[in-house]
Structure formats: C-alpha cells, structure tokens
Amino acid sequence: MNFKPIFYVLGFLLLVLSTAMLAPILVDLSNNNDEWKMFAGVQMATAFVGFALVLINRVDKFKVNLRETFLLTSLCWVFMSAFGALPFCFSTANLAYPRAFFEAMASITTTGSTTMTGLDQLPHGILLWRFLLLWIGGIGFLMIALAIFPLLQISGMQLFKSQSFHIEKVMPKGHHIAAYICATYTALTVLCAIFLKQAGMSTFDAICHAMAAISTGGISTHDAGLAWFNSAAVDVVLVTFMIAGSLPFVHYLRIVKGDFAVLWRDSQVRVFFSILLTLTLSVATWIYLRGHMTMADALHESLFFVTSYITTTGFINEDHSTWGSFAVGIAFFAIFCGACSGSTAGGVKIFRIQILFLMLKQQAYKLISPNGMFPVRYNHKMVEPGLQASVAGFFFLYIMAWMVLGVLLQLTGLDFETAFSGSIAAISNTGVGAGDMIGPSGNFAGLPDAAIWIMSFGMLFGRVEFLAIMVLLTPRFWKV
C-alpha cells in the first residue's frame, strides 16, 4: 500500500476546502460580523495542513492502484468532515466536536441531518458554511460515482461505464467530462437561486436553498424549515430542482449535444417518474379522504412530500406525521427506493431495484421451464451474472446495515422508532427520521454522543457505497 498518492490527493481536497471558506469570510465581513476572524484562522490551519500533505507526498508519477482507490474513496469524506467541522466548534454555534463532526458529515454526504438549533439567530457565515459543504459534497459524490465506483466494480455501478464512454466519444478527455458536469451542476444551482428569488426568497435564502435542492441535501436557514416561507411558488421551484438533482447528470451533457430523448430512453428515469406519480396520487387521495384539505392542496402537498423523500432531499414544509400511518409508510418506501444512478440522491437507487426485480422474474421463469435460457436485460443490454451478484450483494448489505445500525442506536438508549428510522435516514442520506425526536418537527440535537458517532459512521457508510467500506474492514485488504 503506497500512502503517498492518497495523502497527496487529500492535501489538494483540503486546499479546496480552505478556498471555500473565503465565501463565509466575505459574507461575515459584509455584515460587519467579527466571526470572519474565526473562519480566517480555520482557513489558514486547513490550508497549512493541505499544503504540507501536498509537498510531503509529492510524486513524479502519480499512480493509484485498486486497493489505494478504495482507501482514498473513503478517506475523502472523513478528512473533509474532520476539517469542515472546525467552524462549527469555534463559531457562535459552539458545538462540541462530536456534534460538529456529525454536522459536517451530514452536510458533506448530503444527508442534511442537524443538531443545530436557533438557526434564525446565527450569523450568515456559519449558515452559508453548512450549505457550501452540502454543495461540495454533492458534486464530489457525482465525480466519485461516475469516475471511481465503476472502476471498483462495486454495487453494479459498472453498468454505467457505458454512459461515460458514450460521452467520451464527443469529449475524449476525462477532465472534459468532469468540467461539463461541474458546469451543469453550477448552472442548475444558479437557475434555482434565480427562480427562488423570484418566488419571494431573499438573495441569501435563495442561494442557500438552491444549493440544498440541487445537492438533494434538504437543510434550511430557518428552524421552521420551508414552513417559514409558507409559499406554494417556493415549493414548486424546489420540487422542480430536487427532481433535476436526482436525474443522471451525464444525461444533461447528452441533451446539450442535441440528444433530447435520452431521458425517456433510460429505463430507470421512466420508472422513477412512474413511482413518483403513483406515490403522489396515493398520498393525495389519502389526505383528501381523511378530510385534511382540498384535492388541489392535497396534490400540491403530496407532490412536495413524495419528491422530498424519494430524492432523499429531506425538505420539510410541514409535519407530515399528522397525516397518518399511510403517509409515514410511503415516506419509508420512497426513501428506500431513492432516485437515479449518477445523481446526487441516496437510497438503494432505482436501477438496482429494477435489476433485482428482473432477477426475481428470471428465477420464476426457471421454475416453470428449468431448461430455458432467460437472460437479464437492462436498457436493452445483457446484465452479466457478476453484475447481478454485485447488485444482490449491495441489497443484502443495505438491509443488514440498516438492521445493525438500528440495533446499535437502540443500545444507546433510543426507542425502536427513533433508532430504526434514524438508521434508514443515515444510510439512505435522507436526514429525516420518524417520531417526536428526529421526525419532521424535530432534529438530532437530543441524541446522546454515542448515537451521534454511530449516525456519523452510518452516513459515511451510505454515501461511499456499502461494499467499498466493507472491503476496508476485511483483514485481507491490509495484507501486503
């Protein structure tokens, strides 16, 4: 194991993080808030460590093998969270380091969980820092999901190598693809901010919530969340851009190149919209029949509710737990499904559910005709047995991780509902649980420190793809 290239890359990431701290410094300076000095100090410390790692680990020929890539993929999130947590410790938020690390991990993994209260009274600089971590984490995950996960051959992500290859025919250099995706990500964020401003938000709120929508992070600048704005126009804009953030970003590049039918041709996109529509109509009918609101209002509220959960964004505009058990069950199902591969969303992802269903269908056909040949095809392409096993392994590990994490949270003293809803919120990177403590009307501030650390690991586990973490935990990985 050669650690030099690993720490070399981590050093560059810390330099990116320190550069991002310029934004809250400028915001606090413009607001005459002395907290800019704290950010300046943390920025210098982060930049110093970053420069040191780059200089000490500089190599003539940069090369990372498969084992080193596994380790680098995981350490990226840990290092960024460890240093991204420092402003939460030394700012007005004054969080203890376990909770500051939780806050940073929740942001950088686009989970959106929080232990912070009194958001309306906090300086704009520290609020903006949460959203910047969220936004950086969203684009960072896109790069890793599209560039690194297929190379690691984990979780069936190698199915989507063909998406990158298709683009490379037009843009032969890998850095061109990364540049186009970053440009698309930024352009969508800017568009969302403009529309939110037009919908009635302040400039600061519009920028922050645009970053939260595109990264499918779901945090807010107010303790009351989106209920603070109480605006149907804001809800419509956020639904549009939550969906935009949950679609495969490589497809946007093809659309720019003139292939406007690419979304419709992708099976996972069609299934995603079918599930979204079905769940929305089901919840709207349920709300209407219970007499909570008119059908028009029910459709509006259910669309926002289902979109927020299926994209694993976690925006809250009202306490949905008052809608009854059916709505809670739909939320759980939506979180489990997640959105499309190659997006910023979490969850199992639609394409894996499709492949599992096709595998089940194949097994049923084999029972009827034992000697028949029933290949699994996805998007008109053969799915090799190795890829099927990878997807099945991911699904098994996802369920096991949810159960184990839930049990561990129960051992810290949490009740069953809080523990297991918190577990699924962490590994799916949704950020909203169920119950009075971590449900739509609460947050994670009441959790004990042990639960905070467990949740932090769970968020990392869910974002870095389960098998990548499991590989690091096996003794064979560390053998020379």
Order of alpha helices (4+ residues) and beta strands (2+ residues): alpha-alpha-alpha-alpha-alpha-alpha-alpha-alpha-alpha-alpha-alpha-alpha-alpha-alpha-alpha-alpha-alpha-alpha-beta-beta-alpha-alpha-alpha-alpha-alpha
